[in-house]
C-alpha cells in the first residue's frame, strides 16, 4: 500500500466506525442486547476505530520513515480490520458462531501490523 492509500483507508475505516457504532447503538441495540452480543459488537467497533487511527498515523509517519515494512503494516492493519471486526459484525448479526474461530486471524494481523511498524521505525536511520 502506498501512503495515499493508507491515509484513504484510515479515513474510510474511521468514518465507517462512527457509522457502524451509531447504527449499533440505535437501530441494533435491542437485537444485540437480546442476543447478548452488544459487548462483542462494541469491541469490533473499538478495534476498527483504533486501527483506523493507526492507519492515519502510519500514513503521516511515512513522510518521515521510508521502509517497506511500513507498507506491510498498512496491509496488516487493513486485513486485521476486515477479518477481526468484520467477523465479529457478521457473528453479531447472523449468530454464525464458527466465525469466532477466524477472528483471531484478524487480531494476529493487527499485531503483525504493529510489529511491522516497530521494525520499520527501528531500522530507520
N, C-alpha and C positions, 0 to 999 in steps of 0.2 A: 504494500500500500504506500502511496506517496503522501506527502504532507497534507496536501489539499483534501485528498480522500479521507484521511484520518480526521481532519477537522470537520468535514461534512458529516462523517459517520457519528462523531461525538455530538454535534449539534442535533442531528436527526434523532439519535437514541435518547438524548436529553429531553427533547420535546415530546417524544413518544412516551417516555417515562411519566411525565406530568399528565399526559392524556390518559394513559392506561391507569395510573394511580387514581385520578379523578373518577374515571369510569368505574373502577372497582369500589371506590368509597361511596359512590352514589347509586349507580344502576345495579351493581352486583352485590352490594353489601348483604342483603337478605340471603341470597343464594350461597355466598361464601360463608356466612355465619351458620346457615343450616347444615352445610356440608363440612363444617369445621375446617375450612380451608382459608380463612381470612388471613391468618398469620403467614401461611405459605405464600399467598398472593402478595402480601406486603413485602416479604423477603425478596421475591422476584423483582418487584418494582425498585426496592432499595439497591439491590446489586446491579440492576440495569443502570440506574442513575449514577451510582458510584463509578461505574466503568465508562459511562458517557463522559463524565468529568475527567476520568483518566485519559480517555482519547483526546480530549481537548488539551489537557496538559501535555500529552505526548506530542501532539501537533505543534504546540508552541516550543517545546524543548527541541524539536527537530531543527529549529532555526540555529540552535547552538551546538547540538550533538549530531554529528554525521556518522552514523554507524548502521550497518544493515540490520542489526538486532532491533533497532527502533521500528522498522517496518514489520518485523516479526511480532513485536509487541502489539502493534496495531491489529494485525491479523488475529492474534490470540485473543485480544480483548473483544473484537467483533464476534469471533466464533464463540467465545465464552458467553457473551450476552445472548446470542441466538440459541445456544444449547441449554445453558443454565436457566436463564429467565424464561426462554421460550418453552422449555419442557415443563416448567412449573406453571406457567399460564395455562397450557393445554391440560395439565393434570387437574388444576383447579376447576376448569370449565367443563371438562369431559368426564372426570373421575377415572380416567385410564391410569391405573396405579403403576403399571410397569414403566411408565415414563420416568418415574422416580429413579429408575436404575441408570438412566443416561444423564441425569442431572449432574452427577459428579464429573462427568467428562467436561462439561461446561466450566465447572469450578476449577478443574485442573488446567484448562486453557487460560482462565483468568490468572491463576498463579503463574503459569508459564509466561504470560504477558508481563507480569511484574518482574519476573526474573530476567526476561529479555531486556527490560528497561534498566534494571540494575546492572546487567552485564555491559550494555552499551555505554552507560554513564561511567562505569569503572574503567572501561577501555579508552574513553575519550582522553585525548592528550591535553 
